[in-house]
Amino acid sequence: MDANKKWLSIPKEIRGKITKNVFCGHCKDAVTIESFTIEDDQFGIVLKGKCQKCGHEVARVVES
């Protein structure tokens, strides 16, 4: 299964919670990820994008 299908198999409300709970090393806080891509990872999928507050690059692993 490709990364996008894995992401879409997660219920919409859970996906929303995941995208709003990404750690930003620059802000030192949980932030919302924006402009993200979805990639396959050995543990599941990885969301890679930008912090909504400061624009710093952030990533979030979503384990299978």
N, CA, C and O atoms as a Maestro MAE file, in Angstrom:
{
 s_m_m2io_version
 :::
 2.0.0
}

f_m_ct {
 s_m_title
 :::
 protein
 m_atom[256] {
  # First column is atom index #
  i_m_mmod_type
  r_m_x_coord
  r_m_y_coord
  r_m_z_coord
  i_m_residue_number
  s_m_chain_name
  s_m_pdb_residue_name
  s_m_pdb_atom_name
  i_m_atomic_number
  :::
  1 25 0.858 -1.187 0.000 1 A "MET " " N  " 7
  2 3 0.000 0.000 0.000 1 A "MET " " CA " 6
  3 2 0.899 1.244 0.000 1 A "MET " " C  " 6
  4 15 1.864 1.314 0.762 1 A "MET " " O  " 8
  5 25 0.587 2.208 -0.840 2 A "ASP " " N  " 7
  6 3 1.436 3.409 -0.871 2 A "ASP " " CA " 6
  7 2 1.114 4.347 0.297 2 A "ASP " " C  " 6
  8 15 0.082 4.212 0.954 2 A "ASP " " O  " 8
  9 25 2.003 5.282 0.535 3 A "ALA " " N  " 7
  10 3 1.912 6.172 1.701 3 A "ALA " " CA " 6
  11 2 0.599 6.949 1.735 3 A "ALA " " C  " 6
  12 15 -0.007 7.097 2.796 3 A "ALA " " O  " 8
  13 25 0.157 7.445 0.584 4 A "ASN " " N  " 7
  14 3 -1.077 8.232 0.550 4 A "ASN " " CA " 6
  15 2 -2.288 7.377 0.919 4 A "ASN " " C  " 6
  16 15 -3.184 7.844 1.622 4 A "ASN " " O  " 8
  17 25 -2.322 6.133 0.450 5 A "LYS " " N  " 7
  18 3 -3.435 5.241 0.795 5 A "LYS " " CA " 6
  19 2 -3.429 4.933 2.292 5 A "LYS " " C  " 6
  20 15 -4.482 4.874 2.926 5 A "LYS " " O  " 8
  21 25 -2.229 4.736 2.850 6 A "LYS " " N  " 7
  22 3 -2.130 4.497 4.302 6 A "LYS " " CA " 6
  23 2 -2.680 5.698 5.063 6 A "LYS " " C  " 6
  24 15 -3.433 5.543 6.024 6 A "LYS " " O  " 8
  25 25 -2.296 6.906 4.621 7 A "TRP " " N  " 7
  26 3 -2.751 8.140 5.274 7 A "TRP " " CA " 6
  27 2 -4.265 8.259 5.189 7 A "TRP " " C  " 6
  28 15 -4.922 8.568 6.183 7 A "TRP " " O  " 8
  29 25 -4.819 8.015 4.013 8 A "LEU " " N  " 7
  30 3 -6.265 8.142 3.831 8 A "LEU " " CA " 6
  31 2 -7.057 7.043 4.528 8 A "LEU " " C  " 6
  32 15 -8.265 7.176 4.723 8 A "LEU " " O  " 8
  33 25 -6.376 5.947 4.910 9 A "SER " " N  " 7
  34 3 -7.072 4.875 5.638 9 A "SER " " CA " 6
  35 2 -7.275 5.235 7.109 9 A "SER " " C  " 6
  36 15 -8.036 4.573 7.814 9 A "SER " " O  " 8
  37 25 -6.591 6.290 7.570 10 A "ILE " " N  " 7
  38 3 -6.774 6.780 8.942 10 A "ILE " " CA " 6
  39 2 -8.022 7.652 8.955 10 A "ILE " " C  " 6
  40 15 -8.195 8.490 8.069 10 A "ILE " " O  " 8
  41 25 -8.905 7.468 9.958 11 A "PRO " " N  " 7
  42 3 -10.123 8.298 10.004 11 A "PRO " " CA " 6
  43 2 -9.799 9.797 9.965 11 A "PRO " " C  " 6
  44 15 -8.803 10.249 10.529 11 A "PRO " " O  " 8
  45 25 -10.672 10.557 9.281 12 A "LYS " " N  " 7
  46 3 -10.439 11.991 9.051 12 A "LYS " " CA " 6
  47 2 -10.185 12.763 10.348 12 A "LYS " " C  " 6
  48 15 -9.290 13.607 10.390 12 A "LYS " " O  " 8
  49 25 -10.949 12.491 11.401 13 A "GLU " " N  " 7
  50 3 -10.763 13.255 12.648 13 A "GLU " " CA " 6
  51 2 -9.417 12.951 13.296 13 A "GLU " " C  " 6
  52 15 -8.824 13.826 13.927 13 A "GLU " " O  " 8
  53 25 -8.929 11.717 13.147 14 A "ILE " " N  " 7
  54 3 -7.609 11.354 13.684 14 A "ILE " " CA " 6
  55 2 -6.514 12.038 12.862 14 A "ILE " " C  " 6
  56 15 -5.533 12.530 13.420 14 A "ILE " " O  " 8
  57 25 -6.683 12.067 11.530 15 A "ARG " " N  " 7
  58 3 -5.713 12.771 10.677 15 A "ARG " " CA " 6
  59 2 -5.607 14.233 11.082 15 A "ARG " " C  " 6
  60 15 -4.516 14.802 11.113 15 A "ARG " " O  " 8
  61 25 -6.749 14.835 11.392 16 A "GLY " " N  " 7
  62 3 -6.761 16.239 11.828 16 A "GLY " " CA " 6
  63 2 -5.985 16.433 13.119 16 A "GLY " " C  " 6
  64 15 -5.243 17.404 13.262 16 A "GLY " " O  " 8
  65 25 -6.156 15.503 14.065 17 A "LYS " " N  " 7
  66 3 -5.424 15.591 15.337 17 A "LYS " " CA " 6
  67 2 -3.930 15.419 15.113 17 A "LYS " " C  " 6
  68 15 -3.127 16.099 15.752 17 A "LYS " " O  " 8
  69 25 -3.548 14.520 14.214 18 A "ILE " " N  " 7
  70 3 -2.132 14.275 13.926 18 A "ILE " " CA " 6
  71 2 -1.487 15.526 13.322 18 A "ILE " " C  " 6
  72 15 -0.390 15.911 13.727 18 A "ILE " " O  " 8
  73 25 -2.155 16.159 12.361 19 A "THR " " N  " 7
  74 3 -1.564 17.328 11.695 19 A "THR " " CA " 6
  75 2 -1.476 18.543 12.621 19 A "THR " " C  " 6
  76 15 -0.709 19.469 12.360 19 A "THR " " O  " 8
  77 25 -2.265 18.539 13.707 20 A "LYS " " N  " 7
  78 3 -2.225 19.652 14.661 20 A "LYS " " CA " 6
  79 2 -1.295 19.352 15.841 20 A "LYS " " C  " 6
  80 15 -1.217 20.145 16.780 20 A "LYS " " O  " 8
  81 25 -0.581 18.203 15.803 21 A "ASN " " N  " 7
  82 3 0.267 17.802 16.925 21 A "ASN " " CA " 6
  83 2 1.631 17.344 16.413 21 A "ASN " " C  " 6
  84 15 2.007 16.181 16.558 21 A "ASN " " O  " 8
  85 25 2.363 18.283 15.812 22 A "VAL " " N  " 7
  86 3 3.691 18.013 15.274 22 A "VAL " " CA " 6
  87 2 4.674 18.899 16.031 22 A "VAL " " C  " 6
  88 15 4.443 20.100 16.175 22 A "VAL " " O  " 8
  89 25 5.773 18.314 16.516 23 A "PHE " " N  " 7
  90 3 6.732 19.100 17.292 23 A "PHE " " CA " 6
  91 2 7.626 19.928 16.386 23 A "PHE " " C  " 6
  92 15 8.197 19.417 15.422 23 A "PHE " " O  " 8
  93 25 7.743 21.213 16.704 24 A "CYS " " N  " 7
  94 3 8.652 22.103 15.982 24 A "CYS " " CA " 6
  95 2 9.842 22.403 16.889 24 A "CYS " " C  " 6
  96 15 9.678 22.949 17.979 24 A "CYS " " O  " 8
  97 25 11.032 22.045 16.436 25 A "GLY " " N  " 7
  98 3 12.244 22.282 17.202 25 A "GLY " " CA " 6
  99 2 12.575 23.759 17.348 25 A "GLY " " C  " 6
  100 15 13.269 24.150 18.286 25 A "GLY " " O  " 8
  101 25 12.086 24.579 16.431 26 A "HIS " " N  " 7
  102 3 12.338 26.026 16.497 26 A "HIS " " CA " 6
  103 2 11.395 26.685 17.498 26 A "HIS " " C  " 6
  104 15 11.831 27.494 18.317 26 A "HIS " " O  " 8
  105 25 10.103 26.348 17.441 27 A "CYS " " N  " 7
  106 3 9.112 26.921 18.357 27 A "CYS " " CA " 6
  107 2 9.133 26.222 19.723 27 A "CYS " " C  " 6
  108 15 8.615 26.758 20.702 27 A "CYS " " O  " 8
  109 25 9.729 25.032 19.789 28 A "LYS " " N  " 7
  110 3 9.773 24.209 21.006 28 A "LYS " " CA " 6
  111 2 8.360 23.921 21.522 28 A "LYS " " C  " 6
  112 15 8.089 24.002 22.720 28 A "LYS " " O  " 8
  113 25 7.465 23.581 20.581 29 A "ASP " " N  " 7
  114 3 6.067 23.359 20.934 29 A "ASP " " CA " 6
  115 2 5.396 22.473 19.880 29 A "ASP " " C  " 6
  116 15 5.927 22.270 18.788 29 A "ASP " " O  " 8
  117 25 4.242 21.962 20.227 30 A "ALA " " N  " 7
  118 3 3.419 21.223 19.262 30 A "ALA " " CA " 6
  119 2 2.715 22.251 18.388 30 A "ALA " " C  " 6
  120 15 2.106 23.196 18.888 30 A "ALA " " O  " 8
  121 25 2.807 22.053 17.071 31 A "VAL " " N  " 7
  122 3 2.256 23.004 16.105 31 A "VAL " " CA " 6
  123 2 1.463 22.259 15.039 31 A "VAL " " C  " 6
  124 15 1.424 21.029 15.022 31 A "VAL " " O  " 8
  125 25 0.838 23.017 14.157 32 A "THR " " N  " 7
  126 3 0.150 22.450 12.996 32 A "THR " " CA " 6
  127 2 1.129 22.408 11.827 32 A "THR " " C  " 6
  128 15 1.822 23.385 11.541 32 A "THR " " O  " 8
  129 25 1.172 21.250 11.154 33 A "ILE " " N  " 7
  130 3 2.022 21.094 9.970 33 A "ILE " " CA " 6
  131 2 1.223 21.546 8.752 33 A "ILE " " C  " 6
  132 15 0.026 21.276 8.647 33 A "ILE " " O  " 8
  133 25 1.902 22.243 7.826 34 A "GLU " " N  " 7
  134 3 1.232 22.654 6.585 34 A "GLU " " CA " 6
  135 2 2.137 22.371 5.394 34 A "GLU " " C  " 6
  136 15 3.341 22.163 5.546 34 A "GLU " " O  " 8
  137 25 1.544 22.366 4.219 35 A "SER " " N  " 7
  138 3 2.272 22.095 2.970 35 A "SER " " CA " 6
  139 2 3.098 20.819 3.084 35 A "SER " " C  " 6
  140 15 4.272 20.794 2.717 35 A "SER " " O  " 8
  141 25 2.471 19.756 3.600 36 A "PHE " " N  " 7
  142 3 3.230 18.534 3.862 36 A "PHE " " CA " 6
  143 2 3.101 17.490 2.759 36 A "PHE " " C  " 6
  144 15 2.113 17.433 2.027 36 A "PHE " " O  " 8
  145 25 4.141 16.673 2.674 37 A "THR " " N  " 7
  146 3 4.140 15.512 1.791 37 A "THR " " CA " 6
  147 2 4.044 14.275 2.678 37 A "THR " " C  " 6
  148 15 4.330 14.331 3.874 37 A "THR " " O  " 8
  149 25 3.642 13.175 2.083 38 A "ILE " " N  " 7
  150 3 3.482 11.917 2.805 38 A "ILE " " CA " 6
  151 2 4.419 10.904 2.168 38 A "ILE " " C  " 6
  152 15 4.362 10.667 0.962 38 A "ILE " " O  " 8
  153 25 5.288 10.304 2.986 39 A "GLU " " N  " 7
  154 3 6.266 9.349 2.477 39 A "GLU " " CA " 6
  155 2 6.194 8.043 3.248 39 A "GLU " " C  " 6
  156 15 5.890 8.023 4.440 39 A "GLU " " O  " 8
  157 25 6.481 6.951 2.545 40 A "ASP " " N  " 7
  158 3 6.571 5.649 3.205 40 A "ASP " " CA " 6
  159 2 7.787 5.622 4.120 40 A "ASP " " C  " 6
  160 15 8.802 6.258 3.839 40 A "ASP " " O  " 8
  161 25 7.674 4.882 5.215 41 A "ASP " " N  " 7
  162 3 8.767 4.731 6.174 41 A "ASP " " CA " 6
  163 2 8.716 3.302 6.699 41 A "ASP " " C  " 6
  164 15 7.672 2.653 6.634 41 A "ASP " " O  " 8
  165 25 9.820 2.817 7.212 42 A "GLN " " N  " 7
  166 3 9.843 1.440 7.713 42 A "GLN " " CA " 6
  167 2 8.872 1.243 8.875 42 A "GLN " " C  " 6
  168 15 8.437 0.120 9.131 42 A "GLN " " O  " 8
  169 25 8.528 2.322 9.583 43 A "PHE " " N  " 7
  170 3 7.613 2.222 10.720 43 A "PHE " " CA " 6
  171 2 6.171 2.571 10.378 43 A "PHE " " C  " 6
  172 15 5.282 2.379 11.207 43 A "PHE " " O  " 8
  173 25 5.921 3.078 9.179 44 A "GLY " " N  " 7
  174 3 4.574 3.496 8.772 44 A "GLY " " CA " 6
  175 2 4.669 4.538 7.683 44 A "GLY " " C  " 6
  176 15 5.062 4.235 6.556 44 A "GLY " " O  " 8
  177 25 4.303 5.788 8.021 45 A "ILE " " N  " 7
  178 3 4.431 6.899 7.082 45 A "ILE " " CA " 6
  179 2 5.032 8.102 7.810 45 A "ILE " " C  " 6
  180 15 4.993 8.183 9.038 45 A "ILE " " O  " 8
  181 25 5.586 9.032 7.034 46 A "VAL " " N  " 7
  182 3 6.152 10.264 7.593 46 A "VAL " " CA " 6
  183 2 5.521 11.449 6.874 46 A "VAL " " C  " 6
  184 15 5.465 11.493 5.645 46 A "VAL " " O  " 8
  185 25 5.047 12.412 7.670 47 A "LEU " " N  " 7
  186 3 4.562 13.674 7.122 47 A "LEU " " CA " 6
  187 2 5.723 14.660 7.212 47 A "LEU " " C  " 6
  188 15 6.281 14.860 8.291 47 A "LEU " " O  " 8
  189 25 6.088 15.271 6.101 48 A "LYS " " N  " 7
  190 3 7.170 16.266 6.082 48 A "LYS " " CA " 6
  191 2 6.600 17.557 5.529 48 A "LYS " " C  " 6
  192 15 6.023 17.583 4.442 48 A "LYS " " O  " 8
  193 25 6.769 18.637 6.297 49 A "GLY " " N  " 7
  194 3 6.226 19.921 5.858 49 A "GLY " " CA " 6
  195 2 6.801 21.072 6.643 49 A "GLY " " C  " 6
  196 15 7.942 21.023 7.103 49 A "GLY " " O  " 8
  197 25 5.994 22.116 6.793 50 A "LYS " " N  " 7
  198 3 6.431 23.355 7.441 50 A "LYS " " CA " 6
  199 2 5.569 23.633 8.674 50 A "LYS " " C  " 6
  200 15 4.385 23.296 8.719 50 A "LYS " " O  " 8
  201 25 6.204 24.260 9.675 51 A "CYS " " N  " 7
  202 3 5.498 24.719 10.864 51 A "CYS " " CA " 6
  203 2 4.592 25.886 10.473 51 A "CYS " " C  " 6
  204 15 5.024 26.817 9.793 51 A "CYS " " O  " 8
  205 25 3.341 25.827 10.904 52 A "GLN " " N  " 7
  206 3 2.392 26.889 10.572 52 A "GLN " " CA " 6
  207 2 2.780 28.214 11.243 52 A "GLN " " C  " 6
  208 15 2.487 29.286 10.714 52 A "GLN " " O  " 8
  209 25 3.443 28.139 12.413 53 A "LYS " " N  " 7
  210 3 3.806 29.365 13.145 53 A "LYS " " CA " 6
  211 2 5.036 30.062 12.560 53 A "LYS " " C  " 6
  212 15 5.007 31.268 12.315 53 A "LYS " " O  " 8
  213 25 6.130 29.300 12.334 54 A "CYS " " N  " 7
  214 3 7.404 29.945 11.970 54 A "CYS " " CA " 6
  215 2 7.937 29.551 10.594 54 A "CYS " " C  " 6
  216 15 8.871 30.182 10.099 54 A "CYS " " O  " 8
  217 25 7.365 28.521 9.966 55 A "GLY " " N  " 7
  218 3 7.817 28.099 8.647 55 A "GLY " " CA " 6
  219 2 8.985 27.123 8.670 55 A "GLY " " C  " 6
  220 15 9.441 26.678 7.617 55 A "GLY " " O  " 8
  221 25 9.476 26.785 9.869 56 A "HIS " " N  " 7
  222 3 10.582 25.836 10.021 56 A "HIS " " CA " 6
  223 2 10.140 24.459 9.514 56 A "HIS " " C  " 6
  224 15 8.961 24.116 9.605 56 A "HIS " " O  " 8
  225 25 11.078 23.669 8.981 57 A "GLU " " N  " 7
  226 3 10.739 22.325 8.518 57 A "GLU " " CA " 6
  227 2 10.438 21.424 9.714 57 A "GLU " " C  " 6
  228 15 11.172 21.416 10.702 57 A "GLU " " O  " 8
  229 25 9.348 20.667 9.607 58 A "VAL " " N  " 7
  230 3 8.953 19.722 10.649 58 A "VAL " " CA " 6
  231 2 8.576 18.393 10.005 58 A "VAL " " C  " 6
  232 15 8.311 18.319 8.805 58 A "VAL " " O  " 8
  233 25 8.558 17.348 10.825 59 A "ALA " " N  " 7
  234 3 8.159 16.019 10.351 59 A "ALA " " CA " 6
  235 2 7.446 15.285 11.469 59 A "ALA " " C  " 6
  236 15 7.679 15.553 12.648 59 A "ALA " " O  " 8
  237 25 6.573 14.354 11.092 60 A "ARG " " N  " 7
  238 3 5.842 13.555 12.069 60 A "ARG " " CA " 6
  239 2 5.756 12.135 11.529 60 A "ARG " " C  " 6
  240 15 5.293 11.912 10.410 60 A "ARG " " O  " 8
  241 25 6.211 11.167 12.342 61 A "VAL " " N  " 7
  242 3 6.087 9.745 11.988 61 A "VAL " " CA " 6
  243 2 4.719 9.273 12.473 61 A "VAL " " C  " 6
  244 15 4.330 9.541 13.610 61 A "VAL " " O  " 8
  245 25 3.997 8.573 11.609 62 A "VAL " " N  " 7
  246 3 2.726 7.949 11.980 62 A "VAL " " CA " 6
  247 2 2.953 6.451 11.841 62 A "VAL " " C  " 6
  248 15 3.034 5.925 10.731 62 A "VAL " " O  " 8
  249 25 3.056 5.765 12.984 63 A "GLU " " N  " 7
  250 3 3.348 4.339 12.975 63 A "GLU " " CA " 6
  251 2 2.158 3.540 12.499 63 A "GLU " " C  " 6
  252 15 1.009 3.897 12.756 63 A "GLU " " O  " 8
  253 25 2.452 2.430 11.785 64 A "SER " " N  " 7
  254 3 1.383 1.561 11.301 64 A "SER " " CA " 6
  255 2 0.798 0.771 12.447 64 A "SER " " C  " 6
  256 15 -0.120 -0.023 12.244 64 A "SER " " O  " 8
  :::
 }
 m_bond[255] {
  # First column is bond index #
  i_m_from
  i_m_to
  i_m_order
  :::
  1 1 2 1
  2 2 3 1
  3 3 4 2
  4 3 5 1
  5 5 6 1
  6 6 7 1
  7 7 8 2
  8 7 9 1
  9 9 10 1
  10 10 11 1
  11 11 12 2
  12 11 13 1
  13 13 14 1
  14 14 15 1
  15 15 16 2
  16 15 17 1
  17 17 18 1
  18 18 19 1
  19 19 20 2
  20 19 21 1
  21 21 22 1
  22 22 23 1
  23 23 24 2
  24 23 25 1
  25 25 26 1
  26 26 27 1
  27 27 28 2
  28 27 29 1
  29 29 30 1
  30 30 31 1
  31 31 32 2
  32 31 33 1
  33 33 34 1
  34 34 35 1
  35 35 36 2
  36 35 37 1
  37 37 38 1
  38 38 39 1
  39 39 40 2
  40 39 41 1
  41 41 42 1
  42 42 43 1
  43 43 44 2
  44 43 45 1
  45 45 46 1
  46 46 47 1
  47 47 48 2
  48 47 49 1
  49 49 50 1
  50 50 51 1
  51 51 52 2
  52 51 53 1
  53 53 54 1
  54 54 55 1
  55 55 56 2
  56 55 57 1
  57 57 58 1
  58 58 59 1
  59 59 60 2
  60 59 61 1
  61 61 62 1
  62 62 63 1
  63 63 64 2
  64 63 65 1
  65 65 66 1
  66 66 67 1
  67 67 68 2
  68 67 69 1
  69 69 70 1
  70 70 71 1
  71 71 72 2
  72 71 73 1
  73 73 74 1
  74 74 75 1
  75 75 76 2
  76 75 77 1
  77 77 78 1
  78 78 79 1
  79 79 80 2
  80 79 81 1
  81 81 82 1
  82 82 83 1
  83 83 84 2
  84 83 85 1
  85 85 86 1
  86 86 87 1
  87 87 88 2
  88 87 89 1
  89 89 90 1
  90 90 91 1
  91 91 92 2
  92 91 93 1
  93 93 94 1
  94 94 95 1
  95 95 96 2
  96 95 97 1
  97 97 98 1
  98 98 99 1
  99 99 100 2
  100 99 101 1
  101 101 102 1
  102 102 103 1
  103 103 104 2
  104 103 105 1
  105 105 106 1
  106 106 107 1
  107 107 108 2
  108 107 109 1
  109 109 110 1
  110 110 111 1
  111 111 112 2
  112 111 113 1
  113 113 114 1
  114 114 115 1
  115 115 116 2
  116 115 117 1
  117 117 118 1
  118 118 119 1
  119 119 120 2
  120 119 121 1
  121 121 122 1
  122 122 123 1
  123 123 124 2
  124 123 125 1
  125 125 126 1
  126 126 127 1
  127 127 128 2
  128 127 129 1
  129 129 130 1
  130 130 131 1
  131 131 132 2
  132 131 133 1
  133 133 134 1
  134 134 135 1
  135 135 136 2
  136 135 137 1
  137 137 138 1
  138 138 139 1
  139 139 140 2
  140 139 141 1
  141 141 142 1
  142 142 143 1
  143 143 144 2
  144 143 145 1
  145 145 146 1
  146 146 147 1
  147 147 148 2
  148 147 149 1
  149 149 150 1
  150 150 151 1
  151 151 152 2
  152 151 153 1
  153 153 154 1
  154 154 155 1
  155 155 156 2
  156 155 157 1
  157 157 158 1
  158 158 159 1
  159 159 160 2
  160 159 161 1
  161 161 162 1
  162 162 163 1
  163 163 164 2
  164 163 165 1
  165 165 166 1
  166 166 167 1
  167 167 168 2
  168 167 169 1
  169 169 170 1
  170 170 171 1
  171 171 172 2
  172 171 173 1
  173 173 174 1
  174 174 175 1
  175 175 176 2
  176 175 177 1
  177 177 178 1
  178 178 179 1
  179 179 180 2
  180 179 181 1
  181 181 182 1
  182 182 183 1
  183 183 184 2
  184 183 185 1
  185 185 186 1
  186 186 187 1
  187 187 188 2
  188 187 189 1
  189 189 190 1
  190 190 191 1
  191 191 192 2
  192 191 193 1
  193 193 194 1
  194 194 195 1
  195 195 196 2
  196 195 197 1
  197 197 198 1
  198 198 199 1
  199 199 200 2
  200 199 201 1
  201 201 202 1
  202 202 203 1
  203 203 204 2
  204 203 205 1
  205 205 206 1
  206 206 207 1
  207 207 208 2
  208 207 209 1
  209 209 210 1
  210 210 211 1
  211 211 212 2
  212 211 213 1
  213 213 214 1
  214 214 215 1
  215 215 216 2
  216 215 217 1
  217 217 218 1
  218 218 219 1
  219 219 220 2
  220 219 221 1
  221 221 222 1
  222 222 223 1
  223 223 224 2
  224 223 225 1
  225 225 226 1
  226 226 227 1
  227 227 228 2
  228 227 229 1
  229 229 230 1
  230 230 231 1
  231 231 232 2
  232 231 233 1
  233 233 234 1
  234 234 235 1
  235 235 236 2
  236 235 237 1
  237 237 238 1
  238 238 239 1
  239 239 240 2
  240 239 241 1
  241 241 242 1
  242 242 243 1
  243 243 244 2
  244 243 245 1
  245 245 246 1
  246 246 247 1
  247 247 248 2
  248 247 249 1
  249 249 250 1
  250 250 251 1
  251 251 252 2
  252 251 253 1
  253 253 254 1
  254 254 255 1
  255 255 256 2
  :::
 }
}
